[in-house]
Amino acid sequence: MDRLYGLLFEVSLQEDLSALGHASIYPHLMEIQRRRNEFVHGNAEAIDDDLVYATVEKLHDVQEAWVALYNKRCTGNAKAPPVWKGSSPF
């Protein structure tokens, strides 16, 4: 994930997350990536209850980080509010 991000945007995922105020999310994302790779390569126990619980606990923060990254890289506006914070007519 980090290698592809660097190839696409010429900056690391960690650098962008840090610049957007979401540096604490990076280690968790890398842990998920590592465990996912272990799982895919035959270690069915790599994705355990502890990882699931940690992911659920961080879900809101991870979601905000992904929205900020999307806004920065796809819309060009890193400060655009997530839809749940923006002004919606609904």
A tleap script that builds the chain and sets N, CA, C and O, in Angstrom:
source leaprc.protein.ff14SB
mol = sequence {
  NMET ASP ARG LEU TYR GLY LEU LEU PHE GLU
  VAL SER LEU GLN GLU ASP LEU SER ALA LEU
  GLY HIE ALA SER ILE TYR PRO HIE LEU MET
  GLU ILE GLN ARG ARG ARG ASN GLU PHE VAL
  HIE GLY ASN ALA GLU ALA ILE ASP ASP ASP
  LEU VAL TYR ALA THR VAL GLU LYS LEU HIE
  ASP VAL GLN GLU ALA TRP VAL ALA LEU TYR
  ASN LYS ARG CYS THR GLY ASN ALA LYS ALA
  PRO PRO VAL TRP LYS GLY SER SER PRO CPHE
}
set mol.1.N position { 0.830 -1.183 0.000 }
set mol.1.CA position { 0.000 0.000 0.000 }
set mol.1.C position { 0.879 1.252 0.000 }
set mol.1.O position { 0.654 2.174 -0.785 }
set mol.2.N position { 1.868 1.281 0.872 }
set mol.2.CA position { 2.735 2.452 0.971 }
set mol.2.C position { 3.572 2.629 -0.291 }
set mol.2.O position { 3.789 3.756 -0.737 }
set mol.3.N position { 4.048 1.516 -0.873 }
set mol.3.CA position { 4.857 1.607 -2.100 }
set mol.3.C position { 4.041 2.150 -3.261 }
set mol.3.O position { 4.511 3.014 -4.001 }
set mol.4.N position { 2.819 1.649 -3.427 }
set mol.4.CA position { 1.959 2.131 -4.508 }
set mol.4.C position { 1.639 3.610 -4.319 }
set mol.4.O position { 1.668 4.382 -5.278 }
set mol.5.N position { 1.336 4.001 -3.098 }
set mol.5.CA position { 1.026 5.399 -2.807 }
set mol.5.C position { 2.197 6.298 -3.220 }
set mol.5.O position { 2.000 7.346 -3.835 }
set mol.6.N position { 3.407 5.876 -2.875 }
set mol.6.CA position { 4.588 6.648 -3.241 }
set mol.6.C position { 4.777 6.760 -4.740 }
set mol.6.O position { 5.159 7.815 -5.246 }
set mol.7.N position { 4.509 5.669 -5.453 }
set mol.7.CA position { 4.625 5.700 -6.915 }
set mol.7.C position { 3.591 6.627 -7.539 }
set mol.7.O position { 3.886 7.339 -8.499 }
set mol.8.N position { 2.396 6.615 -7.000 }
set mol.8.CA position { 1.325 7.434 -7.573 }
set mol.8.C position { 1.477 8.920 -7.254 }
set mol.8.O position { 1.216 9.773 -8.102 }
set mol.9.N position { 1.905 9.226 -6.017 }
set mol.9.CA position { 1.873 10.619 -5.562 }
set mol.9.C position { 3.242 11.215 -5.252 }
set mol.9.O position { 3.340 12.381 -4.869 }
set mol.10.N position { 4.304 10.417 -5.417 }
set mol.10.CA position { 5.669 10.874 -5.184 }
set mol.10.C position { 5.885 11.407 -3.769 }
set mol.10.O position { 6.697 12.306 -3.548 }
set mol.11.N position { 5.167 10.854 -2.844 }
set mol.11.CA position { 5.302 11.132 -1.415 }
set mol.11.C position { 4.799 9.890 -0.699 }
set mol.11.O position { 3.961 9.166 -1.238 }
set mol.12.N position { 5.285 9.636 0.483 }
set mol.12.CA position { 4.840 8.422 1.169 }
set mol.12.C position { 3.483 8.637 1.834 }
set mol.12.O position { 3.093 9.761 2.149 }
set mol.13.N position { 2.794 7.550 2.033 }
set mol.13.CA position { 1.522 7.582 2.754 }
set mol.13.C position { 1.735 8.151 4.146 }
set mol.13.O position { 0.928 8.942 4.633 }
set mol.14.N position { 2.821 7.747 4.780 }
set mol.14.CA position { 3.121 8.230 6.125 }
set mol.14.C position { 3.295 9.754 6.131 }
set mol.14.O position { 2.792 10.432 7.027 }
set mol.15.N position { 3.998 10.288 5.141 }
set mol.15.CA position { 4.199 11.740 5.070 }
set mol.15.C position { 2.867 12.474 4.899 }
set mol.15.O position { 2.624 13.483 5.560 }
set mol.16.N position { 2.009 11.969 4.016 }
set mol.16.CA position { 0.706 12.620 3.817 }
set mol.16.C position { -0.154 12.532 5.070 }
set mol.16.O position { -0.776 13.517 5.466 }
set mol.17.N position { -0.194 11.363 5.693 }
set mol.17.CA position { -0.988 11.235 6.920 }
set mol.17.C position { -0.482 12.191 7.994 }
set mol.17.O position { -1.275 12.824 8.690 }
set mol.18.N position { 0.831 12.296 8.126 }
set mol.18.CA position { 1.411 13.209 9.118 }
set mol.18.C position { 1.053 14.655 8.805 }
set mol.18.O position { 0.664 15.414 9.692 }
set mol.19.N position { 1.187 15.029 7.539 }
set mol.19.CA position { 0.882 16.408 7.140 }
set mol.19.C position { -0.583 16.758 7.378 }
set mol.19.O position { -0.919 17.918 7.617 }
set mol.20.N position { -1.449 15.756 7.313 }
set mol.20.CA position { -2.887 15.985 7.501 }
set mol.20.C position { -3.323 15.822 8.960 }
set mol.20.O position { -4.506 15.957 9.273 }
set mol.21.N position { -2.375 15.533 9.844 }
set mol.21.CA position { -2.706 15.395 11.264 }
set mol.21.C position { -3.184 14.013 11.672 }
set mol.21.O position { -3.821 13.858 12.714 }
set mol.22.N position { -2.883 13.015 10.864 }
set mol.22.CA position { -3.334 11.647 11.139 }
set mol.22.C position { -2.166 10.663 11.240 }
set mol.22.O position { -2.297 9.505 10.844 }
set mol.23.N position { -1.046 11.109 11.756 }
set mol.23.CA position { 0.154 10.265 11.838 }
set mol.23.C position { -0.069 9.006 12.662 }
set mol.23.O position { 0.532 7.971 12.376 }
set mol.24.N position { -0.913 9.075 13.669 }
set mol.24.CA position { -1.106 7.930 14.559 }
set mol.24.C position { -1.783 6.750 13.865 }
set mol.24.O position { -1.735 5.630 14.376 }
set mol.25.N position { -2.402 6.976 12.729 }
set mol.25.CA position { -3.110 5.925 12.000 }
set mol.25.C position { -2.141 5.035 11.207 }
set mol.25.O position { -2.411 3.853 10.998 }
set mol.26.N position { -1.029 5.601 10.776 }
set mol.26.CA position { -0.107 4.876 9.902 }
set mol.26.C position { 0.357 3.526 10.462 }
set mol.26.O position { 0.282 2.527 9.746 }
set mol.27.N position { 0.827 3.457 11.698 }
set mol.27.CA position { 1.271 2.143 12.195 }
set mol.27.C position { 0.154 1.089 12.175 }
set mol.27.O position { 0.407 -0.082 11.892 }
set mol.28.N position { -1.052 1.502 12.468 }
set mol.28.CA position { -2.165 0.547 12.447 }
set mol.28.C position { -2.443 0.070 11.019 }
set mol.28.O position { -2.670 -1.121 10.801 }
set mol.29.N position { -2.428 0.969 10.061 }
set mol.29.CA position { -2.638 0.573 8.668 }
set mol.29.C position { -1.555 -0.392 8.197 }
set mol.29.O position { -1.841 -1.346 7.473 }
set mol.30.N position { -0.328 -0.149 8.603 }
set mol.30.CA position { 0.762 -1.043 8.215 }
set mol.30.C position { 0.627 -2.407 8.898 }
set mol.30.O position { 0.973 -3.432 8.312 }
set mol.31.N position { 0.129 -2.416 10.126 }
set mol.31.CA position { -0.106 -3.680 10.819 }
set mol.31.C position { -1.210 -4.479 10.118 }
set mol.31.O position { -1.096 -5.693 9.947 }
set mol.32.N position { -2.262 -3.793 9.723 }
set mol.32.CA position { -3.332 -4.461 8.978 }
set mol.32.C position { -2.775 -5.042 7.677 }
set mol.32.O position { -3.081 -6.179 7.318 }
set mol.33.N position { -1.966 -4.268 6.982 }
set mol.33.CA position { -1.365 -4.732 5.724 }
set mol.33.C position { -0.503 -5.970 5.964 }
set mol.33.O position { -0.590 -6.945 5.217 }
set mol.34.N position { 0.319 -5.933 6.995 }
set mol.34.CA position { 1.204 -7.060 7.294 }
set mol.34.C position { 0.396 -8.312 7.609 }
set mol.34.O position { 0.694 -9.398 7.112 }
set mol.35.N position { -0.639 -8.146 8.448 }
set mol.35.CA position { -1.461 -9.288 8.836 }
set mol.35.C position { -2.274 -9.815 7.657 }
set mol.35.O position { -2.459 -11.024 7.520 }
set mol.36.N position { -2.747 -8.931 6.826 }
set mol.36.CA position { -3.486 -9.346 5.631 }
set mol.36.C position { -2.593 -10.193 4.739 }
set mol.36.O position { -3.022 -11.225 4.222 }
set mol.37.N position { -1.344 -9.756 4.558 }
set mol.37.CA position { -0.401 -10.519 3.742 }
set mol.37.C position { -0.150 -11.899 4.346 }
set mol.37.O position { -0.107 -12.891 3.620 }
set mol.38.N position { 0.014 -11.970 5.657 }
set mol.38.CA position { 0.194 -13.266 6.319 }
set mol.38.C position { -1.023 -14.168 6.089 }
set mol.38.O position { -0.890 -15.360 5.814 }
set mol.39.N position { -2.195 -13.573 6.209 }
set mol.39.CA position { -3.439 -14.322 6.016 }
set mol.39.C position { -3.524 -14.889 4.600 }
set mol.39.O position { -3.837 -16.064 4.404 }
set mol.40.N position { -3.242 -14.040 3.625 }
set mol.40.CA position { -3.310 -14.447 2.223 }
set mol.40.C position { -2.315 -15.567 1.921 }
set mol.40.O position { -2.557 -16.409 1.056 }
set mol.41.N position { -1.208 -15.566 2.637 }
set mol.41.CA position { -0.177 -16.571 2.398 }
set mol.41.C position { -0.296 -17.771 3.325 }
set mol.41.O position { 0.675 -18.498 3.536 }
set mol.42.N position { -1.491 -17.978 3.880 }
set mol.42.CA position { -1.759 -19.225 4.575 }
set mol.42.C position { -1.859 -19.190 6.078 }
set mol.42.O position { -2.175 -20.214 6.685 }
set mol.43.N position { -1.604 -18.062 6.707 }
set mol.43.CA position { -1.713 -17.993 8.163 }
set mol.43.C position { -3.111 -17.499 8.532 }
set mol.43.O position { -3.343 -16.298 8.667 }
set mol.44.N position { -4.021 -18.430 8.690 }
set mol.44.CA position { -5.419 -18.078 8.967 }
set mol.44.C position { -5.588 -17.369 10.304 }
set mol.44.O position { -6.593 -16.691 10.520 }
set mol.45.N position { -4.631 -17.515 11.191 }
set mol.45.CA position { -4.734 -16.894 12.521 }
set mol.45.C position { -4.129 -15.491 12.565 }
set mol.45.O position { -4.117 -14.857 13.621 }
set mol.46.N position { -3.631 -15.007 11.443 }
set mol.46.CA position { -3.010 -13.678 11.418 }
set mol.46.C position { -4.015 -12.582 11.732 }
set mol.46.O position { -3.675 -11.580 12.361 }
set mol.47.N position { -5.250 -12.773 11.294 }
set mol.47.CA position { -6.304 -11.792 11.596 }
set mol.47.C position { -7.056 -12.340 12.796 }
set mol.47.O position { -7.955 -13.172 12.667 }
set mol.48.N position { -6.667 -11.853 13.964 }
set mol.48.CA position { -7.236 -12.375 15.198 }
set mol.48.C position { -8.169 -11.360 15.850 }
set mol.48.O position { -8.358 -10.252 15.346 }
set mol.49.N position { -8.741 -11.756 16.966 }
set mol.49.CA position { -9.684 -10.885 17.672 }
set mol.49.C position { -9.047 -9.562 18.076 }
set mol.49.O position { -9.693 -8.517 17.993 }
set mol.50.N position { -7.793 -9.592 18.512 }
set mol.50.CA position { -7.130 -8.353 18.930 }
set mol.50.C position { -7.032 -7.346 17.781 }
set mol.50.O position { -7.250 -6.150 17.976 }
set mol.51.N position { -6.707 -7.834 16.594 }
set mol.51.CA position { -6.622 -6.938 15.439 }
set mol.51.C position { -8.003 -6.378 15.095 }
set mol.51.O position { -8.138 -5.193 14.789 }
set mol.52.N position { -9.012 -7.221 15.145 }
set mol.52.CA position { -10.377 -6.766 14.852 }
set mol.52.C position { -10.810 -5.720 15.864 }
set mol.52.O position { -11.355 -4.685 15.479 }
set mol.53.N position { -10.582 -5.965 17.148 }
set mol.53.CA position { -10.963 -5.000 18.183 }
set mol.53.C position { -10.224 -3.678 18.007 }
set mol.53.O position { -10.824 -2.608 18.106 }
set mol.54.N position { -8.914 -3.754 17.745 }
set mol.54.CA position { -8.133 -2.533 17.550 }
set mol.54.C position { -8.645 -1.750 16.342 }
set mol.54.O position { -8.698 -0.520 16.368 }
set mol.55.N position { -9.018 -2.466 15.292 }
set mol.55.CA position { -9.520 -1.813 14.082 }
set mol.55.C position { -10.862 -1.138 14.340 }
set mol.55.O position { -11.093 -0.020 13.880 }
set mol.56.N position { -11.733 -1.802 15.062 }
set mol.56.CA position { -13.032 -1.207 15.391 }
set mol.56.C position { -12.840 0.023 16.278 }
set mol.56.O position { -13.524 1.030 16.098 }
set mol.57.N position { -11.927 -0.052 17.221 }
set mol.57.CA position { -11.665 1.094 18.100 }
set mol.57.C position { -11.153 2.293 17.320 }
set mol.57.O position { -11.466 3.432 17.668 }
set mol.58.N position { -10.379 2.061 16.280 }
set mol.58.CA position { -9.774 3.141 15.494 }
set mol.58.C position { -10.585 3.498 14.249 }
set mol.58.O position { -10.168 4.350 13.464 }
set mol.59.N position { -11.718 2.866 14.067 }
set mol.59.CA position { -12.462 3.008 12.819 }
set mol.59.C position { -12.786 4.456 12.467 }
set mol.59.O position { -12.598 4.868 11.323 }
set mol.60.N position { -13.264 5.225 13.425 }
set mol.60.CA position { -13.616 6.616 13.138 }
set mol.60.C position { -12.379 7.416 12.716 }
set mol.60.O position { -12.434 8.186 11.757 }
set mol.61.N position { -11.269 7.234 13.430 }
set mol.61.CA position { -10.042 7.960 13.096 }
set mol.61.C position { -9.503 7.541 11.730 }
set mol.61.O position { -9.037 8.378 10.957 }
set mol.62.N position { -9.567 6.249 11.439 }
set mol.62.CA position { -9.107 5.756 10.136 }
set mol.62.C position { -9.981 6.334 9.021 }
set mol.62.O position { -9.474 6.741 7.976 }
set mol.63.N position { -11.282 6.366 9.249 }
set mol.63.CA position { -12.196 6.906 8.245 }
set mol.63.C position { -11.906 8.382 7.978 }
set mol.63.O position { -11.882 8.811 6.824 }
set mol.64.N position { -11.689 9.155 9.030 }
set mol.64.CA position { -11.364 10.571 8.843 }
set mol.64.C position { -10.055 10.741 8.077 }
set mol.64.O position { -9.931 11.635 7.240 }
set mol.65.N position { -9.081 9.882 8.365 }
set mol.65.CA position { -7.802 9.957 7.660 }
set mol.65.C position { -7.984 9.653 6.178 }
set mol.65.O position { -7.421 10.350 5.334 }
set mol.66.N position { -8.772 8.610 5.843 }
set mol.66.CA position { -9.006 8.269 4.437 }
set mol.66.C position { -9.740 9.391 3.712 }
set mol.66.O position { -9.442 9.674 2.552 }
set mol.67.N position { -10.689 10.027 4.377 }
set mol.67.CA position { -11.410 11.144 3.753 }
set mol.67.C position { -10.442 12.295 3.479 }
set mol.67.O position { -10.481 12.898 2.406 }
set mol.68.N position { -9.578 12.598 4.440 }
set mol.68.CA position { -8.603 13.677 4.251 }
set mol.68.C position { -7.645 13.351 3.100 }
set mol.68.O position { -7.326 14.218 2.286 }
set mol.69.N position { -7.189 12.091 3.039 }
set mol.69.CA position { -6.316 11.685 1.931 }
set mol.69.C position { -7.037 11.785 0.595 }
set mol.69.O position { -6.479 12.284 -0.382 }
set mol.70.N position { -8.270 11.313 0.553 }
set mol.70.CA position { -9.051 11.395 -0.684 }
set mol.70.C position { -9.214 12.851 -1.109 }
set mol.70.O position { -9.004 13.200 -2.271 }
set mol.71.N position { -9.592 13.695 -0.149 }
set mol.71.CA position { -9.785 15.104 -0.484 }
set mol.71.C position { -8.499 15.732 -1.007 }
set mol.71.O position { -8.528 16.509 -1.962 }
set mol.72.N position { -7.380 15.401 -0.389 }
set mol.72.CA position { -6.104 15.971 -0.821 }
set mol.72.C position { -5.714 15.474 -2.206 }
set mol.72.O position { -5.334 16.270 -3.065 }
set mol.73.N position { -5.803 14.187 -2.428 }
set mol.73.CA position { -5.277 13.597 -3.653 }
set mol.73.C position { -6.281 13.558 -4.805 }
set mol.73.O position { -5.875 13.556 -5.967 }
set mol.74.N position { -7.571 13.527 -4.510 }
set mol.74.CA position { -8.570 13.381 -5.582 }
set mol.74.C position { -9.358 14.649 -5.848 }
set mol.74.O position { -9.819 14.863 -6.969 }
set mol.75.N position { -9.519 15.493 -4.843 }
set mol.75.CA position { -10.252 16.738 -5.058 }
set mol.75.C position { -9.339 17.952 -5.001 }
set mol.75.O position { -9.709 19.032 -5.460 }
set mol.76.N position { -8.149 17.780 -4.442 }
set mol.76.CA position { -7.220 18.903 -4.309 }
set mol.76.C position { -7.518 19.791 -3.125 }
set mol.76.O position { -6.871 20.823 -2.947 }
set mol.77.N position { -8.497 19.406 -2.301 }
set mol.77.CA position { -8.864 20.221 -1.150 }
set mol.77.C position { -8.826 19.362 0.113 }
set mol.77.O position { -9.824 18.744 0.483 }
set mol.78.N position { -7.683 19.330 0.761 }
set mol.78.CA position { -7.518 18.493 1.948 }
set mol.78.C position { -8.395 18.940 3.109 }
set mol.78.O position { -8.649 18.164 4.029 }
set mol.79.N position { -8.855 20.172 3.073 }
set mol.79.CA position { -9.663 20.709 4.177 }
set mol.79.C position { -11.172 20.529 3.969 }
set mol.79.O position { -11.967 20.914 4.826 }
set mol.80.N position { -11.559 19.952 2.845 }
set mol.80.CA position { -12.991 19.728 2.603 }
set mol.80.C position { -13.550 18.853 3.719 }
set mol.80.O position { -12.942 17.844 4.075 }
set mol.81.N position { -14.688 19.225 4.269 }
set mol.81.CA position { -15.221 18.435 5.387 }
set mol.81.C position { -15.792 17.102 4.915 }
set mol.81.O position { -16.325 17.000 3.810 }
set mol.82.N position { -15.675 16.079 5.764 }
set mol.82.CA position { -16.361 14.822 5.444 }
set mol.82.C position { -17.853 15.086 5.328 }
set mol.82.O position { -18.361 16.031 5.931 }
set mol.83.N position { -18.552 14.275 4.572 }
set mol.83.CA position { -19.978 14.524 4.357 }
set mol.83.C position { -20.754 14.591 5.660 }
set mol.83.O position { -21.740 15.321 5.751 }
set mol.84.N position { -20.325 13.838 6.678 }
set mol.84.CA position { -21.074 13.861 7.930 }
set mol.84.C position { -20.830 15.142 8.720 }
set mol.84.O position { -21.504 15.376 9.723 }
set mol.85.N position { -19.878 15.982 8.292 }
set mol.85.CA position { -19.626 17.264 8.937 }
set mol.85.C position { -19.968 18.447 8.039 }
set mol.85.O position { -20.028 19.585 8.504 }
set mol.86.N position { -20.190 18.182 6.767 }
set mol.86.CA position { -20.433 19.244 5.800 }
set mol.86.C position { -21.862 19.739 5.844 }
set mol.86.O position { -22.669 19.304 6.666 }
set mol.87.N position { -22.150 20.647 4.954 }
set mol.87.CA position { -23.497 21.190 4.875 }
set mol.87.C position { -24.276 20.420 3.819 }
set mol.87.O position { -24.109 20.646 2.621 }
set mol.88.N position { -25.109 19.529 4.266 }
set mol.88.CA position { -25.916 18.705 3.368 }
set mol.88.C position { -27.373 19.134 3.479 }
set mol.88.O position { -27.845 19.437 4.575 }
set mol.89.N position { -28.085 19.163 2.368 }
set mol.89.CA position { -29.496 19.538 2.439 }
set mol.89.C position { -30.348 18.427 3.057 }
set mol.89.O position { -31.544 18.622 3.271 }
set mol.90.N position { -29.751 17.263 3.350 }
set mol.90.CA position { -30.508 16.136 3.881 }
set mol.90.C position { -30.326 15.962 5.351 }
set mol.90.O position { -30.905 15.050 5.941 }
savepdb mol mol.pdb
quit
